[in-house]
Amino acid sequence: MSGAWRHGVSPVGRRRWVALEKPLRLEGGGALPGVRLAYETWGTPAPDASNAVLVLHALTGDSHAAGPAGPGHPTPGWWDGLIGPGRALDTRRWFVVAPNVLGGCQGSTGPASPRPDGRGLWGGAFPRLTQRDQVAAEARLADALGIGAWALVIGGSMGGMRALEWAVTHPHRTRALLLLATTAAAGAEQIAWATVQVGAIRADPGWRGGDYHDAAPGRGPHAGLGLARRLAQVTYRSEPELQARFGRHPQDGEDPARGGRYRVASYLDHHAAKLVRRFDAGSYVVLTEAMNAHDVGRGRGGLAAALRRVTARTLVAGVDSDRLYPFAQQRELADGIPGADAARIIASPYGHDGFLLETAQVGALIRELTAADA
């Protein structure tokens, strides 16, 4: 079983869909047929769609960037503080679009989706993807919505990788760009952390080569996915924050000397259990491997040449306590993109997750970047 959204079973919520009429050609060769992208919108498009903003989510995010939890949406919007009337992405002014990434598990085509030929679910046969494949699908979504160019493309972490690919692949369709806690190419340490997480999932006996979606409840690769999430959660936060919150304290009512847990272990268990209920292990593998493949300079003459393709008004920001995507990577982006200011610092004790949590600071960057369009 899986925590994926299931067509015809799970509540639709606020999702809408676009079905691509033709198979999607993949960077690695071949094509993916029957692609559907789930997305959500807020606000009203201008007659020429010139007020459209593309918001791109991180690894375990989805299209539900704003709004409460409810049927079809197990968690509140992950950037709810930024989207809505009077907020940085003021929906009285902007038409905000947030797609679920290709390969994801919350309505877009991914490993948990039915194959278009009717032969069950994709499972382990789902192809490898790159960020460029995902952006190619999002470009087809923009076409279907009548959006010739985005007023702003914004993303953090994995979403920032896709935002950068948008600006490099489609410079004429990206008028402004906000890159948060991301990089021009996945580095060795990022690939190393990700490889261990993927290995934990594939080592789970319930993985079954990715073909586990017909397993009985509790028989899928839940242990492997939970372990991957525990490891990831450590990289998403900073050591000082973990120490200040948890220290060496035992979990209430438990004694580590007698097999009980420390509070920090309980925290990791909590995040693992939450993710297992709402996510799919196959999507976690596909998306993580796409992040490992991220290299905006691949086939473009290197990173410097690729970054020079960007014509958008650009701001780049990183979190000062981020140990997963260190600030030097954001500085490299800002130095290489023509006209970009020096990389900005988001001050936060929360590590990599600061780009999600420090909405006041991110909102100020959005307002600065979009002031020219006022």
C-alpha positions in Angstrom: 0.0 0.0 0.0 1.0 3.6 -0.3 0.1 7.1 0.9 -0.4 8.3 -2.6 -3.5 10.1 -3.8 -5.6 7.6 -5.7 -7.8 8.5 -8.7 -11.4 7.5 -8.1 -10.8 6.7 -4.5 -9.3 9.8 -2.7 -11.2 13.0 -2.4 -10.4 15.5 -5.2 -10.1 18.6 -2.9 -9.0 21.7 -4.7 -7.1 19.8 -7.5 -7.6 20.3 -11.1 -5.9 18.4 -13.9 -4.3 18.9 -17.3 -3.8 15.8 -19.5 -0.9 16.1 -22.0 -2.2 15.2 -25.5 1.1 13.8 -26.7 3.7 11.6 -24.9 6.4 13.5 -23.0 9.8 13.1 -24.6 12.3 12.4 -21.8 15.8 13.7 -21.5 17.2 10.2 -21.0 15.5 8.8 -24.0 12.0 7.4 -24.7 8.7 9.0 -23.9 6.2 8.9 -21.1 2.6 8.5 -22.4 -0.6 9.5 -20.6 0.8 12.2 -18.5 -1.6 14.1 -16.2 -0.5 17.0 -14.0 -2.5 18.0 -10.9 -2.5 21.6 -10.0 -4.2 24.2 -7.8 -4.8 27.9 -8.5 -5.6 31.0 -6.4 -6.7 34.4 -7.8 -7.9 35.3 -11.2 -5.9 35.4 -14.4 -5.6 38.7 -16.3 -7.1 38.6 -19.9 -3.5 38.1 -21.2 -2.4 36.0 -18.2 0.3 38.5 -17.5 -0.2 38.2 -13.7 0.5 34.4 -13.5 2.9 33.2 -10.8 4.4 29.7 -10.8 5.0 28.2 -7.3 7.1 25.0 -7.3 7.2 22.7 -4.3 10.0 20.8 -2.6 10.5 17.0 -2.4 7.6 15.9 -0.3 5.4 18.9 -1.1 2.4 19.0 -3.5 0.0 21.4 -5.2 -1.7 22.4 -1.9 0.5 25.4 -1.3 -2.3 27.3 0.5 -5.5 26.6 2.3 -6.5 24.4 5.2 -6.3 20.7 5.6 -9.4 18.8 4.6 -10.8 16.1 2.3 -8.1 15.3 -0.2 -5.5 17.5 1.6 -4.1 15.8 4.7 -2.0 18.8 5.6 -2.5 22.6 5.4 -0.9 24.6 2.6 2.8 24.4 2.9 3.2 28.2 2.1 -0.2 29.3 3.4 1.3 32.4 5.0 2.5 33.7 1.6 -0.6 33.2 -0.7 -3.9 35.0 -0.3 -5.4 38.5 -0.1 -3.0 41.0 1.4 -0.1 38.5 1.5 3.1 38.6 -0.4 1.5 36.7 -3.3 -1.7 38.8 -3.1 -4.4 36.9 -4.9 -6.2 40.1 -5.6 -3.3 40.9 -7.9 -1.7 37.6 -8.9 -2.9 34.4 -10.4 -1.0 31.7 -8.5 -0.5 28.3 -10.0 1.1 25.4 -8.0 1.4 22.0 -9.8 2.2 18.7 -8.3 5.5 17.7 -9.8 5.7 15.0 -12.5 6.7 11.8 -10.7 4.9 12.9 -7.5 2.1 11.1 -5.8 -0.6 13.7 -5.1 -2.5 13.6 -8.4 0.2 13.9 -11.0 1.5 10.9 -13.0 4.0 8.9 -11.0 4.8 5.4 -9.9 1.5 5.0 -8.1 -0.5 6.0 -11.2 -2.3 3.7 -13.6 -0.5 2.9 -16.8 -2.4 4.3 -19.8 -2.4 0.9 -21.5 -4.5 -0.5 -18.6 -1.8 -2.9 -17.4 -2.0 -2.0 -13.7 0.1 0.7 -12.1 3.5 2.0 -13.2 5.3 0.8 -10.1 8.9 -0.1 -10.7 8.5 0.4 -14.5 8.1 4.1 -14.1 11.0 5.8 -16.0 13.8 7.9 -14.5 13.2 11.6 -14.7 15.2 14.7 -14.6 14.3 18.2 -13.6 14.2 19.1 -17.3 11.6 16.5 -17.9 9.5 17.9 -15.0 9.8 21.4 -16.4 8.9 20.2 -19.9 5.6 18.9 -18.4 5.0 22.1 -16.5 5.6 24.1 -19.8 2.8 22.0 -21.4 0.6 22.9 -18.3 1.4 26.6 -18.9 0.4 26.2 -22.6 -2.9 24.5 -21.6 -3.7 27.4 -19.2 -2.9 30.0 -21.8 0.2 31.4 -20.0 2.8 32.6 -22.4 5.2 33.8 -19.7 5.2 33.8 -15.9 5.4 37.1 -14.1 7.3 35.2 -11.4 8.7 31.7 -11.0 9.5 30.8 -7.4 10.8 27.7 -5.7 12.9 26.4 -2.8 15.1 23.3 -2.6 13.9 20.9 -5.3 11.4 23.5 -6.4 14.3 25.9 -6.8 16.0 23.4 -9.1 12.9 23.5 -11.3 12.6 27.2 -11.1 16.2 27.6 -12.3 15.5 25.1 -15.1 12.5 27.2 -16.1 14.7 30.3 -16.4 17.5 28.6 -18.3 15.3 26.5 -20.6 12.6 29.1 -21.2 14.1 32.5 -20.5 11.4 34.2 -22.6 8.7 32.7 -20.4 10.3 33.7 -17.0 10.1 37.4 -16.3 11.2 37.2 -12.6 12.8 34.5 -10.6 13.2 33.8 -6.9 15.5 30.9 -6.0 15.6 29.8 -2.3 17.9 27.3 -0.6 18.9 25.6 -3.8 21.8 25.0 -6.1 22.9 25.0 -9.8 23.9 21.4 -9.5 23.5 18.7 -6.9 26.8 18.4 -4.9 28.5 15.3 -3.7 27.3 15.5 -0.1 23.7 16.1 -1.3 23.9 13.0 -3.5 25.4 11.0 -0.7 22.6 11.9 1.8 20.0 11.1 -0.9 21.7 7.8 -1.9 21.5 6.5 1.7 17.8 7.5 1.8 17.0 5.7 -1.5 19.0 2.7 -0.3 16.9 2.5 2.9 13.7 2.2 0.8 15.1 -0.3 -1.7 16.5 -2.5 1.1 13.0 -2.8 2.7 11.6 -6.3 1.9 8.3 -4.6 1.1 9.8 -2.7 -1.8 9.5 -5.6 -4.3 11.3 -3.8 -7.0 8.9 -0.9 -6.8 5.9 -3.1 -7.5 4.3 -3.1 -4.0 1.1 -1.0 -4.6 -1.1 -4.1 -4.5 0.3 -5.2 -1.1 -2.0 -5.5 1.9 -2.2 -2.6 4.3 1.1 -2.4 6.3 3.0 -4.6 3.8 4.6 -2.0 1.6 8.0 -0.4 2.1 6.8 1.7 5.0 9.8 1.0 7.2 12.3 2.0 4.5 10.4 5.2 3.7 10.2 6.1 7.3 13.9 5.6 7.8 14.6 7.8 4.7 12.4 10.5 6.2 14.2 10.3 9.6 17.5 10.8 7.9 16.2 13.6 5.7 14.7 15.4 8.7 18.1 15.6 10.4 19.5 17.3 7.3 16.6 19.7 7.1 17.2 21.1 10.5 20.3 22.6 12.2 22.3 21.1 15.0 21.8 24.1 17.4 18.0 23.9 16.9 17.8 20.2 17.6 20.0 20.7 20.7 17.9 23.6 22.0 14.6 21.8 21.4 15.5 18.3 22.6 19.0 18.1 24.1 19.5 14.7 25.8 16.1 14.6 27.3 14.1 11.3 27.3 10.7 11.2 25.8 8.0 11.7 28.4 7.4 8.4 30.3 10.3 6.6 28.6 13.7 5.7 29.8 16.4 5.2 27.1 18.4 3.0 29.5 15.4 0.6 29.4 14.8 0.7 25.7 12.8 4.0 25.6 13.4 6.9 23.3 15.1 10.3 23.6 12.8 13.2 22.6 14.7 13.8 19.4 14.1 10.1 18.4 10.4 10.6 19.1 10.5 13.7 16.9 12.0 11.7 14.1 9.5 8.9 14.5 6.6 11.5 14.4 7.8 12.9 11.0 8.4 9.4 9.6 4.8 8.3 10.5 3.3 11.5 9.0 5.1 11.0 5.7 4.3 7.3 5.4 0.6 8.2 5.7 0.6 10.8 2.9 3.4 9.9 0.5 4.6 7.1 -1.8 7.9 5.4 -1.6 8.2 5.1 -5.4 7.7 8.8 -5.8 10.3 9.4 -3.1 12.8 7.4 -5.1 12.0 8.9 -8.5 12.1 12.5 -7.2 15.2 12.0 -5.1 17.0 10.5 -8.1 15.9 13.5 -10.3 17.4 15.8 -7.7 20.6 13.9 -7.8 20.7 14.3 -11.6 20.2 18.1 -11.3 22.9 19.9 -13.2 21.8 23.0 -15.0 25.0 23.1 -17.0 24.6 19.5 -18.4 24.9 19.7 -22.2 25.0 23.5 -22.1 28.7 24.2 -21.9 28.9 24.1 -18.1 27.3 25.9 -15.2 28.6 29.4 -16.1 27.3 29.2 -19.7 24.0 27.9 -18.5 23.5 30.6 -15.9 24.2 33.3 -18.4 21.1 32.2 -20.3 18.9 33.7 -17.5 17.2 37.0 -18.5 14.8 37.2 -15.6 15.0 39.7 -12.8 16.5 37.5 -10.2 16.9 37.2 -6.4 18.7 34.3 -4.8 18.5 33.6 -1.1 19.8 31.0 1.3 19.3 30.1 4.9 22.2 30.9 7.2 21.9 27.7 9.2 21.3 25.4 6.2 23.7 22.4 6.3 22.0 20.6 3.4 22.2 23.4 0.8 25.0 25.7 2.2 25.0 29.4 1.4 28.0 29.1 -0.9 25.8 27.4 -3.4 23.3 30.3 -3.4 26.3 32.7 -3.8 27.4 30.7 -6.8 24.0 31.2 -8.4 23.8 34.9 -7.6 27.3 35.5 -9.0 26.6 33.6 -12.2 23.2 35.0 -13.1 23.4 38.2 -15.1 22.0 41.2 -13.2 21.3 39.2 -10.0 22.0 41.0 -6.7 24.3 39.4 -4.2 22.7 36.4 -2.5 20.5 37.3 0.3 20.5 35.7 3.7 17.4 34.3 5.4 18.3 34.4 9.1 16.8 31.3 10.8 17.7 28.7 13.4 15.7 26.1 11.5 18.3 25.0 8.9 17.1 24.1 5.4 13.5 24.2 6.5 13.9 28.0 7.0 12.8 28.7 3.5 9.4 27.2 4.4 9.1 28.6 7.9 10.5 32.1 7.6 7.5 33.4 5.6 8.0 37.1 6.7 11.5 37.1 5.2 10.5 35.3 2.1 7.5 37.5 1.7 9.8 40.6 1.8 11.9 39.1 -1.0 8.8 38.5 -3.1 7.5 42.0 -2.6 10.9 43.5 -3.5 11.1 41.4 -6.7 7.6 42.1 -7.9 7.6 45.9 -7.0 8.6 46.7 -10.6 5.3 45.2 -11.8 3.2 47.2 -9.4 
